[in-house]
Amino acid sequence: MASRRALKAVLIDLSGTLHIEDIAVPGAQEALARLRRARVAVKFVTNTTKECKRRLLERLQCLSFDIEEREIFTSLTAARNLLEQKGVRPLLLVEDSAREDFAGLETSDPNAVVIGLAPEHFNYEMLNKAFRLILDGAPLIAIHKARYYKRKDGLALGPGPFVTGLEYSTDTQATVVGKPERTFFLEALRDLNCSPEEAVMIGDDARDDVGGAQNTGMLGILVKTGKYRAGDESKINPPPHQTCESFPEAVDHILQHLLETR
């Protein structure tokens, strides 16, 4: 592993870390403001596939988060980039509110399957349509494979179980574009002019946020909000650099221990 360098950037997960649906994590707005006052770049990285980037930004701004659209990198963006590279016509198994981020792509007569979190479309007819396309040779592209996520009413199934079902039934391996994939983190860091050894990731998902970041060469801080469950920190190797109660505590740790010599 490359040696650590002076911290230049902080990547921050959104859902479960800064907010849960339309409720902000207590103290998160002020903590973000404190982090911005430090000499460190900030970027928001999310696997959220329920809504397009524009609607996501509106949600965050309604919660009084000081965030600009250019600072958000989503797995929807990563998926679109891959589709454009491949020149394929996707069957989009995503929520209608997320389709804006795929505007302009040809989707008639699909020859690829893209699957995100799409509760309204996870029915037998649509999944069977995807199944048949994959059997005919269409690539399966998973925006991410999260097992579950946090809603206001509790934990809920993520897209992972549905992706795995299609993989199993078609004997095919999906291409995953979101967290925890190394390419996702590297793409997020690229325009920050920052290497993984100069960055830290904060998130509520031990495997996708923290594990993925650390496997890329970053430090990872796990927060006990959102989808976190007791013992999650022991389910990845290496364990998180730090486990904190919430985003504000994670910011405190960064300011006190990772930026103290700057």
C-alpha positions in Angstrom: 0.0 0.0 0.0 1.2 3.5 -0.8 2.2 5.7 2.1 -0.2 8.3 3.4 0.1 11.8 2.2 -1.2 15.1 3.6 -5.0 15.1 3.4 -6.4 17.0 0.4 -10.0 15.7 0.0 -12.9 14.3 1.8 -15.5 12.2 0.0 -18.9 12.1 1.7 -21.8 9.7 1.2 -25.2 11.3 1.2 -28.2 9.0 2.1 -27.7 7.7 5.6 -24.7 9.9 6.3 -26.0 13.5 5.8 -29.7 12.7 5.6 -32.4 10.0 5.7 -35.0 10.8 3.0 -36.2 14.3 4.0 -34.6 14.4 7.5 -31.1 15.7 8.0 -28.7 13.9 10.4 -28.6 16.2 13.5 -25.8 18.7 13.3 -24.8 17.7 9.8 -25.2 21.1 8.1 -23.0 22.9 10.7 -20.4 20.1 10.6 -20.2 20.4 6.8 -19.7 24.2 7.2 -16.8 23.5 9.6 -15.2 21.1 7.2 -15.5 23.6 4.4 -13.6 26.2 6.4 -10.6 23.8 6.5 -8.1 23.7 3.6 -9.6 20.5 2.1 -11.6 19.7 -1.0 -15.1 18.2 -0.5 -17.0 15.9 -2.8 -20.3 14.0 -2.4 -20.4 10.5 -3.7 -23.7 8.5 -3.7 -25.2 5.3 -5.0 -28.6 6.8 -4.8 -30.6 5.8 -7.9 -34.1 6.8 -6.8 -33.8 10.3 -8.3 -31.8 12.3 -10.7 -29.0 14.6 -9.6 -31.1 17.7 -10.0 -33.8 16.4 -7.7 -31.2 15.1 -5.2 -29.6 18.6 -5.1 -33.0 20.2 -4.5 -33.7 17.8 -1.6 -30.3 18.6 0.0 -30.7 22.4 -0.5 -34.2 22.2 1.1 -32.5 20.6 4.1 -30.2 23.7 4.2 -27.0 21.9 3.0 -24.6 24.2 1.2 -23.9 22.0 -1.8 -23.4 22.7 -5.5 -24.4 20.3 -8.3 -20.8 20.1 -9.6 -19.7 18.7 -6.2 -22.0 15.6 -6.5 -20.8 12.5 -8.2 -23.5 9.8 -8.5 -23.6 6.2 -9.6 -26.2 7.2 -12.2 -23.5 9.5 -13.8 -21.0 6.6 -13.8 -23.6 4.3 -15.4 -24.4 6.8 -18.1 -20.7 7.3 -18.8 -20.3 3.5 -19.3 -23.4 3.3 -21.6 -22.0 6.0 -23.8 -18.6 4.3 -23.9 -20.3 1.0 -25.0 -22.7 2.6 -27.4 -25.6 0.4 -26.2 -29.4 0.9 -25.9 -30.4 0.2 -22.3 -33.5 -1.3 -20.7 -33.5 1.1 -17.7 -34.7 -0.6 -14.5 -34.6 2.7 -12.5 -37.2 4.9 -10.9 -38.9 7.3 -13.3 -37.5 10.2 -11.2 -33.9 9.0 -12.1 -34.5 8.8 -15.8 -33.6 12.5 -16.4 -29.9 11.6 -15.9 -30.2 9.2 -19.0 -31.9 11.8 -21.2 -30.8 11.6 -24.8 -29.8 8.0 -24.8 -31.5 5.7 -27.3 -33.6 3.1 -25.4 -35.8 1.6 -28.1 -35.0 -2.0 -29.0 -32.7 -2.4 -26.0 -29.6 -4.5 -26.1 -28.3 -3.9 -22.6 -29.9 -4.0 -19.1 -29.3 -1.4 -16.5 -30.6 -2.0 -13.0 -30.7 0.4 -10.0 -33.2 0.8 -7.1 -36.6 0.6 -8.8 -39.3 -0.6 -6.5 -42.0 0.4 -9.0 -40.4 -1.7 -11.7 -39.3 -4.7 -9.8 -42.2 -6.9 -10.9 -42.2 -10.2 -12.6 -42.9 -8.8 -16.1 -40.1 -6.3 -16.1 -37.6 -8.7 -14.4 -38.5 -11.4 -16.9 -38.0 -8.9 -19.8 -34.5 -8.2 -18.4 -33.9 -11.9 -18.0 -34.7 -12.7 -21.6 -32.5 -9.8 -22.9 -29.5 -11.1 -20.9 -30.1 -14.6 -22.1 -29.9 -13.2 -25.7 -26.5 -11.6 -24.9 -27.3 -8.2 -23.5 -24.8 -7.1 -20.9 -26.1 -6.6 -17.3 -25.0 -3.3 -15.8 -25.7 -2.8 -12.1 -25.6 0.8 -10.9 -24.8 -0.8 -7.5 -25.5 -3.9 -5.5 -26.4 -2.6 -2.1 -28.2 -5.2 0.0 -30.4 -2.7 1.8 -30.8 1.0 2.6 -32.3 3.1 5.3 -35.8 4.7 5.0 -37.7 6.6 7.6 -39.8 3.5 8.3 -36.8 1.2 8.6 -34.4 -0.8 6.4 -35.5 -1.7 2.9 -34.2 -4.0 0.2 -31.7 -2.5 -2.1 -31.0 -3.5 -5.8 -28.4 -6.1 -4.8 -30.8 -9.0 -4.3 -32.5 -8.3 -7.7 -29.1 -8.0 -9.5 -28.0 -11.3 -7.9 -31.2 -13.0 -9.0 -30.6 -12.0 -12.6 -27.0 -13.1 -12.4 -28.0 -16.5 -11.0 -30.8 -17.1 -13.5 -28.7 -16.1 -16.5 -25.3 -17.4 -15.3 -24.0 -13.9 -16.0 -21.8 -11.6 -14.0 -23.0 -8.0 -13.8 -20.7 -5.0 -14.4 -21.0 -2.8 -11.3 -20.4 0.9 -11.7 -21.1 2.4 -8.3 -19.5 2.0 -4.8 -17.6 -0.1 -3.8 -15.9 -0.3 -7.2 -12.4 1.1 -7.4 -13.1 2.9 -10.7 -16.0 4.8 -9.1 -13.8 6.3 -6.4 -11.0 7.1 -8.8 -13.4 8.9 -11.1 -14.7 10.9 -8.2 -11.2 11.9 -7.2 -10.0 12.7 -10.7 -11.2 16.3 -11.0 -10.0 17.1 -7.5 -6.4 16.4 -8.7 -6.0 14.1 -5.7 -4.7 10.6 -5.2 -6.5 8.0 -3.0 -3.6 8.3 -0.4 -4.6 12.0 0.0 -8.3 11.3 0.6 -10.7 10.0 3.2 -14.3 8.7 2.8 -17.1 9.1 5.3 -20.2 6.8 5.0 -22.7 4.6 6.7 -22.1 1.4 4.6 -19.1 -0.6 5.9 -18.7 -2.6 2.7 -19.6 -0.1 -0.1 -18.4 3.2 1.4 -15.6 2.3 3.8 -14.4 -1.0 2.4 -14.5 0.2 -1.2 -12.6 3.4 -0.3 -10.0 1.6 1.7 -9.4 -1.0 -1.0 -8.8 2.0 -3.4 -6.1 3.4 -1.0 -8.2 5.9 0.9 -8.9 6.1 4.6 -12.5 5.2 5.6 -14.6 6.5 8.4 -17.8 4.6 9.3 -20.7 6.5 10.9 -23.3 4.8 13.0 -26.3 6.4 11.3 -28.4 5.3 8.3 -28.0 1.6 7.4 -25.3 1.0 10.0 -26.0 -2.0 12.3 -24.0 -3.0 15.4 -20.9 -4.9 14.5 -20.7 -3.7 10.9 -17.2 -2.4 11.5 -15.9 -5.9 12.1 -17.3 -7.2 8.8 -14.6 -5.7 6.6 -10.8 -6.2 6.5 -9.0 -4.0 7.1 -11.4 -2.4 9.6 -12.4 1.2 9.3 -9.8 3.8 10.0 -12.3 5.2 12.5 -15.9 4.5 13.5 -17.9 7.5 14.7 -21.4 8.0 16.1 -22.4 10.4 13.3 -21.1 12.8 10.6 -20.4 15.7 13.0 -18.1 13.4 15.0 -16.4 12.2 11.9 -15.7 15.8 10.9 -14.3 16.4 14.4 -11.9 13.5 14.0 -10.7 14.8 10.6 -10.2 18.3 11.9 -8.5 17.2 15.1 -6.4 14.3 13.9 -6.0 14.3 10.1 -5.5 18.0 9.5 -3.9 19.0 12.8 -0.5 19.7 11.2 -1.7 21.8 8.4 
